[in-house]
Amino acid sequence: MKKFMLAVGLLSLAGTALADGKSCEELKAEIAAKIDAKGAANYSLEIVDKGAAADGKVVGKCEKGTKEIVYKRG
């Protein structure tokens, strides 16, 4: 579990650095592929407006920082 959370944290940093030039859907697909490769199951990724109340961890930002991708387990 610790390795998985570390991976999610690293994805967050990588997603933030690279997100400005990508669409939210493209970034979401890339993050999902990386999470799936780690063997995670029963999760969701949701695109929300920056600062919107969301139950989960922000793992990426897109559309020049105006939107966030939120990871939720279960």
C-alpha positions in Angstrom: 0.0 0.0 0.0 2.9 2.4 0.8 4.3 1.8 -2.7 1.0 2.5 -4.2 0.5 5.8 -2.4 4.1 6.8 -3.3 3.2 6.1 -6.9 0.1 8.2 -6.7 2.2 11.0 -5.2 4.7 10.8 -8.0 1.9 10.8 -10.5 0.6 14.0 -9.0 3.9 15.7 -9.4 4.5 14.4 -12.9 0.9 15.3 -13.9 1.2 18.8 -12.6 4.5 19.4 -14.5 3.2 18.0 -17.8 -0.4 18.9 -17.8 -0.5 22.3 -19.3 -0.2 21.0 -22.9 -2.6 18.1 -22.5 -6.3 17.8 -22.4 -7.9 16.6 -19.2 -9.2 13.4 -20.9 -5.7 12.6 -22.2 -4.1 13.1 -18.9 -6.8 11.1 -17.1 -6.2 8.2 -19.4 -2.4 8.3 -18.8 -2.9 8.4 -15.0 -5.4 5.5 -15.2 -2.9 3.5 -17.3 -0.1 4.0 -14.7 -2.4 3.1 -11.8 -3.7 0.0 -13.6 -0.1 -1.0 -14.3 0.6 -1.0 -10.5 -2.3 -3.5 -10.1 -4.8 -1.2 -8.4 -8.5 -2.0 -8.7 -11.7 -0.4 -7.5 -10.8 3.2 -8.0 -12.2 6.2 -9.9 -10.7 9.3 -11.5 -12.8 12.3 -11.8 -12.2 15.7 -13.5 -13.4 18.6 -11.3 -13.0 22.3 -11.3 -10.0 23.5 -9.3 -10.9 23.9 -5.6 -14.2 22.1 -6.0 -15.0 20.0 -2.9 -14.1 16.5 -3.8 -13.6 13.4 -1.6 -10.3 12.1 -2.8 -6.7 12.9 -3.6 -5.7 15.3 -6.4 -3.4 13.4 -8.7 -3.2 15.8 -11.7 -4.0 19.2 -13.0 -5.0 20.2 -16.5 -6.4 23.0 -18.6 -3.6 25.3 -17.4 -4.4 24.5 -13.8 -8.2 25.3 -13.9 -9.2 21.6 -13.5 -8.0 18.8 -11.3 -8.1 15.0 -11.6 -9.2 13.4 -8.3 -8.4 9.8 -7.4 -10.9 8.0 -5.2 -10.7 4.4 -3.9 -13.7 2.1 -4.0 
